[in-house]
Amino acid sequence: MQLSGIVREQFDVRVAASPLMDACIDRCAKIYQGMPSWLDDDQGIRTVNMAKSVCSEAARLATLAAHVTIDGSARAEWLQQQIDRLSFLLRHWMEYGCAYGTVILKPNGEGVDLVTPERFLVTATDGDDITGGVFEDRAYAGQKFYTRLEYHRFQADGRYAVSNRCFVSGSPNNVGNPVNIKATPWAALAEDVVADGVERPLFGVLRMPGANNITIDSPLGLPFFFDALEELRDLDVAYSRFTDEIFDSRRLSLLDDRLIDQAGAPVNAPRRVRLPRFVKKVFGSGATEYYQDIDPALNTEARLKGVNALLSQIGFKCGFSNGYFVFNEKTGMVTATQVEADDRRTIQMVKDLRDKLEAALDGLIYALDKFADGYALAPAGSYKVTYDFGDITYNLEEDRARWWGYVLQNKVPFWYYMTRYEGMSEAEAKELETAAAPKDALLFGPEE
């Protein structure tokens, strides 16, 4: 039985599913994993997996120097500790979000689960917001395969409920039979929990910013590279043809067999020599011996133009500035101002991704706060979240020159500049500033 059927049977709930959307996400997931449908051994069509590169680059830019600060109370300190433990995963989460269109960030009691679309089903929405769902978790222990379905929803009375239903099987290919949660790896969890005072779902949703034009009423986002699927296929074809041409470009000389003796050496050679690898023997039949050199010419420049055109189109459709992904195009030094002017579309795309990441982390931090309430993990208290990201147009030398100008204008002290750009401590910088300060000369010379 499919997951949706088991969910209906166990929880008596209707699943907001779209076969068209499911097929779209599955197709894009395979492309991201390097298994696109257009691979063809007979035709020599391979893949450069540009979809992975696009998602990785978007995630890198979106999480550049990302830092989350939570303060305000002892509870805030505990939340900060939880987020700090997960900070190295931010880029991974964003990349998976780009690849699948939507991922869920859900606390599990010991950490945070990242749930991809094939492992969750939406059961309730409020506009585009997912407010209820069933999440699948799997574990292997004692030669048995366990599956847990975790159902989150708001009840009719406004309270928030979480239900766990577990199954056991001897094979990873099916869910198996129902089993008591106490006989599974999740024995510490309760089968049903109802909580008061919960105003939003106990999970965060990381959804791509673009509109869904496959299933308009679906709460799921489209994969980051969905608009460029045709170009991704064309790029793989162009790359395969290009590399095939290089592979087949080896020089070849066809040599009549009558010019080669029984030992495989040229007739009348002054000494025993071995034929080069590029020489191939052919059977002569004419009156004269046959010899021909074949040295294929490479259309490298023309093919690179075609590849670059496809790369640029892929980048543009994914939200990057035109020409962001090209070979041998952007060279030399440019200023931050030039970068900002050239890459304004990229900057706007990164801002959209960061907004979505902040919204997902807000939901995750809220869920962690409620977990702390339910399990008495930290003292109660309020908290405030601040997000900080690196500037993708940042130029160190321009920044250094600007702040040195502030020093010359007496807008900032010299010691501050030294701590900011020379790696000195405040004490070291102030000591240097004092030592370098001019001493006032005495009016009548030194005292005797």
C-alpha positions in Angstrom: 0.0 0.0 0.0 1.3 3.5 -0.9 2.1 6.0 1.9 -1.0 8.1 1.2 -3.2 5.0 1.6 -1.6 4.1 4.9 -2.1 7.7 6.2 -5.8 7.6 5.3 -6.2 4.3 7.0 -4.3 5.2 10.2 -5.4 8.8 10.7 -8.6 9.0 8.7 -7.4 12.2 7.0 -7.4 13.4 3.4 -4.0 14.0 1.9 -3.5 17.2 -0.3 -1.6 15.4 -3.0 -1.1 16.1 -6.7 0.1 13.3 -9.0 1.4 15.9 -11.5 3.3 17.7 -8.8 4.7 14.4 -7.4 5.9 13.4 -10.8 7.5 16.9 -11.3 9.4 16.7 -8.0 10.5 13.1 -8.7 11.8 14.0 -12.2 13.8 17.0 -10.8 15.2 14.9 -7.9 16.6 12.4 -10.4 18.2 15.2 -12.4 19.8 16.6 -9.2 21.1 13.1 -8.3 22.7 12.8 -11.7 20.2 10.4 -13.2 18.2 12.5 -15.8 15.8 10.7 -18.1 17.8 11.8 -21.2 20.9 9.7 -20.4 21.5 7.4 -23.4 24.5 5.0 -23.6 23.8 4.2 -27.3 23.8 7.8 -28.3 26.7 8.7 -25.9 24.6 11.2 -23.9 26.1 11.8 -20.5 25.5 14.4 -17.9 27.6 17.2 -16.3 25.0 17.4 -13.5 24.7 21.2 -13.9 21.5 21.1 -11.8 23.6 20.1 -8.8 26.1 22.9 -9.5 23.3 25.5 -9.8 21.7 24.4 -6.5 25.1 24.3 -4.7 26.0 27.8 -6.0 22.7 29.3 -5.0 23.0 27.7 -1.5 26.5 29.0 -1.2 25.5 32.6 -2.0 22.4 32.5 0.2 24.2 31.2 3.3 27.4 33.2 2.8 28.7 34.2 6.3 25.2 33.4 7.7 24.9 33.9 11.4 21.8 33.5 13.7 21.8 35.4 17.0 19.2 34.6 19.7 19.1 36.6 22.9 16.8 37.9 25.6 16.7 35.2 28.3 18.0 31.9 29.6 15.7 30.2 27.1 17.3 32.3 24.3 20.7 31.0 25.4 19.5 27.4 25.1 18.0 28.1 21.7 21.3 29.7 20.6 23.1 26.5 21.6 20.7 24.4 19.5 21.1 26.6 16.4 24.9 26.8 16.8 25.1 23.0 16.7 23.2 23.1 13.4 24.8 26.1 11.8 27.1 24.0 9.5 24.0 22.4 8.0 22.4 25.7 6.8 24.1 25.4 3.4 23.0 21.8 3.0 19.4 22.6 3.9 19.3 25.4 1.4 20.8 23.2 -1.4 18.2 20.5 -0.7 15.5 23.1 -0.7 16.7 24.3 -4.1 16.8 20.7 -5.4 13.3 19.6 -4.1 11.4 22.9 -4.1 10.2 22.3 -0.5 11.8 20.7 2.5 10.7 20.5 6.2 12.9 21.3 9.2 11.5 19.4 12.1 12.9 18.8 15.7 13.2 15.2 16.6 14.1 15.5 20.3 17.9 15.1 19.7 18.4 17.3 16.7 16.6 18.4 13.5 15.3 16.2 10.7 15.4 17.5 7.1 12.3 15.9 5.4 12.2 15.9 1.6 8.9 15.7 -0.3 8.9 11.9 -0.8 8.8 11.5 3.0 6.0 13.9 3.9 2.4 14.4 3.0 0.5 17.7 3.4 -2.8 17.4 5.2 -3.8 21.0 6.0 -2.9 24.4 4.6 -3.6 28.1 5.3 -3.2 29.8 2.0 0.3 28.8 0.9 1.4 27.9 4.5 1.5 24.2 5.4 -0.2 23.8 8.8 -0.5 20.1 9.0 1.2 17.0 7.6 2.4 13.4 8.1 6.2 12.8 8.2 7.9 9.5 7.6 10.9 8.4 9.6 12.8 5.1 9.2 15.2 3.0 11.3 16.9 -0.3 11.1 17.5 -2.5 14.2 17.8 -6.2 14.9 17.4 -7.3 11.2 14.1 -5.4 11.2 13.0 -2.3 9.3 10.9 0.2 11.3 8.7 3.0 9.9 7.2 5.8 12.0 4.5 8.2 10.7 4.2 11.4 12.7 1.0 13.3 12.2 0.9 17.0 13.1 -2.3 19.0 13.0 -4.5 21.6 14.8 -7.6 20.1 16.3 -11.1 21.5 16.1 -10.6 22.9 19.6 -7.5 24.8 18.5 -5.1 22.7 20.4 -2.0 21.2 18.6 -1.8 17.4 18.4 1.0 15.0 17.4 0.3 11.3 16.8 2.9 8.6 16.1 2.0 5.3 14.4 4.8 2.7 13.9 5.3 -0.3 11.6 7.8 -3.2 11.3 8.9 -5.2 8.3 11.6 -7.6 7.3 12.2 -5.7 4.1 13.0 -2.1 3.3 10.7 -2.3 0.4 7.4 -2.2 2.3 6.1 -0.6 5.5 5.0 -3.9 7.1 2.6 -4.4 10.0 1.6 -2.0 12.8 3.6 -2.3 16.0 3.5 -0.6 19.4 5.8 2.3 19.6 7.4 0.9 22.8 8.8 -2.0 20.7 10.6 0.4 18.3 13.7 2.6 18.3 11.3 5.5 19.2 10.2 4.0 22.5 10.8 7.3 24.3 8.1 9.0 22.3 4.4 9.0 23.2 1.8 7.7 20.7 -0.4 10.8 21.1 0.4 14.2 22.5 -1.9 17.3 22.7 -0.4 20.7 23.5 -2.0 24.0 24.6 -0.6 27.4 23.6 0.8 26.4 20.2 0.0 29.1 17.6 1.9 27.8 14.6 3.1 24.4 13.3 6.0 22.7 15.1 8.2 22.6 12.1 9.8 25.0 9.6 9.1 25.0 5.9 11.8 26.0 3.4 10.0 26.7 0.1 11.5 28.2 -3.0 10.3 31.7 -3.8 9.0 31.2 -7.3 5.3 30.6 -8.1 4.1 27.1 -8.8 2.7 26.9 -12.3 2.4 23.1 -12.4 -0.3 22.8 -9.6 -1.3 26.3 -8.8 -3.1 25.4 -5.5 -0.3 23.3 -4.2 1.6 24.5 -1.1 4.8 23.0 -2.5 7.4 25.0 -4.3 9.1 24.1 -7.6 12.7 23.0 -7.7 15.1 25.9 -8.2 16.1 24.8 -11.7 12.7 23.7 -13.0 12.3 26.5 -15.5 15.6 25.4 -17.2 15.0 21.7 -17.7 15.1 21.9 -21.5 18.4 23.8 -21.4 19.9 21.3 -18.9 19.1 18.5 -21.3 20.6 20.5 -24.2 23.7 21.3 -22.2 24.3 17.6 -21.6 23.9 16.8 -25.3 26.2 19.6 -26.3 28.8 18.6 -23.7 28.6 14.9 -24.8 29.1 15.8 -28.4 32.0 18.1 -27.6 33.8 15.5 -25.5 33.1 12.8 -28.1 34.8 15.0 -30.7 37.8 15.4 -28.5 37.9 11.7 -27.8 37.8 10.9 -31.5 40.3 13.6 -32.5 43.3 11.3 -32.2 45.6 11.5 -35.3 45.4 8.4 -37.5 47.7 7.1 -40.3 46.4 4.4 -42.6 49.4 2.3 -43.9 49.2 -0.3 -46.6 50.1 -3.8 -45.3 52.6 -4.2 -48.2 54.7 -1.5 -46.5 55.0 -3.5 -43.4 57.1 -6.7 -43.0 56.0 -9.8 -41.2 57.4 -8.5 -37.9 55.2 -5.4 -38.0 58.0 -3.0 -38.9 58.2 -0.7 -42.0 59.8 -2.4 -45.0 63.4 -1.5 -45.5 63.7 0.2 -42.1 67.4 0.7 -41.2 66.8 -0.9 -37.9 64.0 -2.7 -36.1 61.4 0.0 -35.1 58.0 -0.1 -33.7 55.1 1.5 -35.4 53.5 4.5 -33.6 50.2 3.9 -31.9 48.4 6.2 -34.4 49.4 4.0 -37.4 46.8 1.5 -38.5 47.4 -1.3 -41.0 45.0 -1.6 -44.0 45.0 -4.2 -46.7 46.2 -2.8 -50.0 44.7 -3.9 -53.3 45.7 -1.3 -55.8 48.8 -1.1 -58.0 50.5 1.2 -55.7 51.0 1.1 -51.9 48.4 3.1 -49.9 49.2 5.7 -47.2 46.9 8.4 -45.8 47.2 10.7 -42.7 43.9 11.7 -40.9 44.2 14.6 -38.5 40.7 15.7 -37.4 40.2 19.4 -36.7 38.5 20.4 -33.5 35.6 22.9 -33.5 36.4 23.9 -30.0 35.7 27.6 -30.3 32.3 27.1 -32.0 31.2 24.4 -29.6 32.3 26.5 -26.5 30.1 29.3 -27.8 27.2 26.9 -27.9 27.9 25.6 -24.4 28.3 29.1 -23.0 25.0 30.2 -24.5 23.3 27.2 -22.8 25.1 27.9 -19.5 24.0 31.6 -19.6 20.4 30.6 -20.4 20.3 28.1 -17.5 21.7 30.7 -15.1 19.3 33.4 -16.2 16.2 31.1 -15.9 17.3 30.1 -12.4 17.6 33.7 -11.3 21.2 34.5 -11.8 22.5 37.5 -13.8 23.0 36.9 -17.5 26.4 35.3 -18.1 26.9 34.2 -14.5 27.8 30.6 -15.6 30.2 30.8 -18.6 33.7 29.6 -19.5 36.5 32.1 -20.0 34.3 35.1 -19.9 34.7 37.0 -16.6 38.4 37.7 -16.2 40.4 40.5 -14.5 39.7 42.6 -11.5 36.4 44.3 -11.0 35.2 46.6 -8.2 32.4 45.8 -5.9 30.4 48.6 -7.6 30.9 46.9 -11.0 29.9 43.5 -9.5 26.7 45.0 -8.0 25.8 46.6 -11.3 26.5 43.5 -13.3 25.0 41.0 -10.9 21.9 42.9 -9.6 19.6 40.0 -10.7 21.8 37.5 -8.7 21.7 39.8 -5.7 17.9 40.0 -5.8 17.7 36.2 -6.2 19.9 35.7 -3.2 17.8 38.1 -1.1 14.7 36.0 -2.0 16.4 32.8 -0.9 17.5 34.4 2.3 14.0 35.6 3.1 12.8 32.0 2.7 15.6 30.6 4.9 14.7 33.1 7.6 11.1 32.1 7.5 12.0 28.4 7.8 14.4 29.1 10.7 11.7 31.1 12.4 9.4 28.1 12.3 12.2 25.8 13.5 13.2 28.0 16.4 9.5 28.3 17.4 9.2 24.5 17.4 12.4 24.2 19.5 11.0 26.7 22.0 7.8 24.6 22.4 9.9 21.4 22.7 11.8 23.1 25.6 8.4 23.9 27.2 7.0 20.4 26.8 10.1 18.6 28.0 11.4 21.2 30.5 14.7 21.5 28.6 15.4 25.1 29.6 13.9 27.9 31.8 10.9 29.7 30.2 11.6 33.1 28.7 11.3 35.3 25.7 13.7 35.5 22.8 14.6 37.6 19.9 16.1 36.3 16.6 18.5 38.4 14.5 19.9 37.2 11.1 23.1 38.3 9.6 24.5 37.4 6.1 27.6 38.2 4.2 27.6 40.8 1.4 28.2 38.9 -1.9 29.6 42.1 -3.5 32.0 42.7 -0.6 35.5 43.9 -1.7 38.1 43.9 1.1 40.5 46.4 -0.5 37.7 48.9 -1.2 36.4 48.5 2.3 39.9 49.0 3.8 40.4 52.1 1.7 37.0 53.6 2.7 37.7 53.1 6.4 41.2 54.5 6.1 39.6 57.6 4.7 37.5 57.7 7.9 40.7 57.7 9.9 42.2 60.5 7.9 39.0 62.5 8.4 39.1 61.9 12.2 35.7 60.1 11.9 37.0 56.9 13.6 40.1 56.3 15.8 43.2 54.7 14.4 43.1 51.9 16.9 39.7 50.8 15.6 41.0 50.6 12.1 43.9 48.3 13.3 41.5 46.0 15.1 39.2 45.7 12.0 41.8 45.2 9.3 45.2 44.2 10.9 44.0 41.6 13.4 45.2 43.4 16.5 43.4 43.3 19.8 42.0 46.5 21.1 44.7 46.8 23.8 47.5 46.2 21.2 46.0 48.8 18.8 45.6 51.4 21.4 49.2 50.9 22.7 50.5 51.4 19.1 48.3 54.5 18.7 49.7 56.0 21.9 53.3 55.2 20.9 52.9 56.7 17.5 51.2 59.9 18.7 53.5 63.0 18.4 54.9 64.4 21.7 54.4 68.2 22.4 57.8 70.0 22.4 58.7 72.1 25.5 58.7 75.8 24.9 62.1 76.5 26.4 63.7 73.1 25.7 64.3 70.2 28.1 64.5 70.9 31.8 67.9 70.7 33.4 
